[in-house]
Amino acid sequence: MPKSRKKIFVLDTSVVLYDHESIYNFQEHDVAIPISVLEEVDKFKKGDTVINFNAREFIRNLDKLSSSDILQQWIPLNGKSRGKIRVLSDETSGVDANQIFGTQKYDHNILNVALSVQKEMKGRPVTLVTKDINLRVKARALNVNAEDYETGKIKDIDHLYKGKSEIKVQNPELIDRLYKEHGVHFSEFFDEKPLANHYFIMKGGNKSALSVFNAQTENIERIVQETAFGIKARNAEQTFTMHALLSPDIKLVTVSGAAGTGKTLLALACALEQRRNFHQIYLARPIVPLSNKDIGYLPGDIKSKINPYMQPLWDNLSYIKNLYAQKDKEYKKIEELVNNDKLHITPLAYIRGRSLSNVFFIVDEAQNLTPHEVKTIITRAGENTKIIFTGDIFQIDTPYLDSQSNGLSYLIDRISNQSIYAHINLEKGERSELANLASKLL
């Protein structure tokens, strides 16, 4: 590409807080950082969330790049294959976004930088990159090209891996063999090898079977419905989920689906069923602060601050416990696990930095994690650890994440066809007839 057609990407604060290495992901093109971005990033330095981590790392990256250069000049990012980077002041180019939109804001200062670069660098395409949808709309209203930050984003969310298929078996005798034999080689059913731990609803004539592809034996194996601590699967996809959760060979499981499909309940029940195989059970979820305020703003002690966020997890535990009478050993066992710290229900932030060995680790509401957070959790896994991520990829509470860029979608898209991984998308609600009616009609 001719040098004169190299693009200039102006980065918004939301991009560097999402990915601290974003400045290196624009190939040979140049990157401009408005000085207002540095001012905003400075406010996020302190704290333990991934946003705080990204803020600190981004500042360190800029510090390294500018150790022998001045950032108000274009300086090389990393060799000839990369572009250059520069920090630009908020000077206006005749058009002032603050005046046009009637308020003085960082976003408008960033828009002013994009307008100035566009005027100064005529002949070179200029694009504002931001994860803030409203800022993209404002930029286009001022005739500035604007895009979302695409790195780590799923291109086609409608075709995200589901983990299961329904197939018609031409020869019903093959289904009979699934019931009689331990497994049937995949070539009897398919021309190509299926993905590892892919689940099937097989139908032929008046016969049917639930099955899974075992990548180690290369056989299609029938699945037998199981019960875990009083919880029994109510449909085929829940049966698949319980198989993955109870299988000792599968170390990583993702379960997606809307509210009421049983994701968290099944994961917790299967964890309790396997309590003897692990030293501890962790059930965690990310805390998404209200109005972007940390839980420190809430009244009361630390337990009082956390409980409202953790209550849905306690509700699932109470549901399982109340399947039994107080005198039953299962009821007492759950009480004992909680009292002896064998079962922890805790915010995800409290596990940051720990090594997870001999743990059954359930991460609820994983759609509110970034891809970097998901990677960080998995790389903490030690020996004999099983990690479960559950969530609804269409119900995002974290700013600047969506169904295509959240950590759960990213994980499902990137890690399929691994022998130690399984994924199931739950579609049928099982909470109640009323809940299903609301989901369907409202």
Steps between C-alpha positions, in 0.01 A plus 500: 500500500641848414616693798259787422200265544595377844208555733494689826297349784401731786438288812236575763545424872260204479736318264813518719299405810369195312841397360821657630689369198254646250756748363695205353203354310473739204772342283688759289257783576562791737332545839409834658422529872311816606645652815152480656534121486807520726305719742210252508727196532670663798170480692490122456853418625398394850294188563492126446271465198620417150431861398744621766755244385464608137535866598829433680639280222408749228683777687805272538494427126498871419779558751721240329427639155582856606813424706723652230244693293244775540143377466385815321703376203423188296715221646528138373288242680707189434717465191429553131187282492321727747382857470575795725334649806449854621318675784296796376367801691132597497539797268198572280513524123229760460224255593460460878303194608459647849311797355299292254375255765472767769713337771869479590588129505800274445311332214462833323870579548582165340267589210685830460828311466353278227371809318841671528687194370253470214564864402876488551562166325298551184525204266539248782193311628429586865285274720388544859507161677272473802287242681259779597205474259378853571843647427508315167164654409618848602817459291303405191272797557813718465613313186772301681527131418456290816536128573477256788822335621481163326795307650369203699148553368291211365414568136181293472324464835196333337717200411688475827567137593199340671660174612215279384324381184190301410558248223293246311652152494422321174559156651308466832704190583791732581293642786442146627876448497547813714285336767673160474865602453727738693549711190470502121776647281407844365551385137180294531306827539708773334735555207711745701619484858277709735638756742628362831225455762227608258155377604233346279128431513477203265169396347425217260157351437328483840830476686716769656812537715705771665869469422839669504814474287794378706809636322736263683326178392353658181168338592148634524390402851150494643429728796309366798296749697650565845390659825724739692418581862125473444504692170394309188520627141163605359592501130766379258722808521502487881599131472792603278598770749502259793709252300764768435493621860534149644760371254846478666674531161343837419684776690335807347127545438304798369123515540308780331130573501231740609377540857306200630670235287678351804863593434609588854279243674637211291859614551458526877318166530772323301768666713334372817469151348879496441597662832722203591708547184603858582632676807269800459209630296507865394193675365589852391361780291632840391361800686369753251475823705188714473558830317868401466549545877700244691335298779682723749230759442234264639409520873599239760792263549659295221249216538207741475652656188555168322186305594261672254728400212548143625136431597407323172775247569379442854148455359618212281673338797186540713289341225721188498514489879122524533450196280587310820365502853720655771568155644626361165874449463507700174352804673755473781783447251427831325494678837829335590666597169406866550601510868835329435585730205491207261241688296566870434256744346703813433556792263738415219734786594583321828658213308725720287864391516432163663615165367204263466595138570258218588207737455164473326469862391170642368505850349144631473397797281818450293358718221599800715870409474743618235700249293808597703323419830386161370854418390637609839257268684577196284877548525463480881382140476727250676490123524158334532307823446180522299372841387142574396390826336128572487316800363265659249699666221203723415463647850805720552526734800860617452562823306675458163432125479238348271395158374794494257780630723433349845729235644247214493429540126873534434575179691229298324619622160871438557531175694257255337621157381728440800482159671480655849234758408124482451233761432121489516256775410180460703188625323200356682397679818418273794442749783120495474215511250445867588867590441497319164185686397659835585819413310302398195237774479635810675 
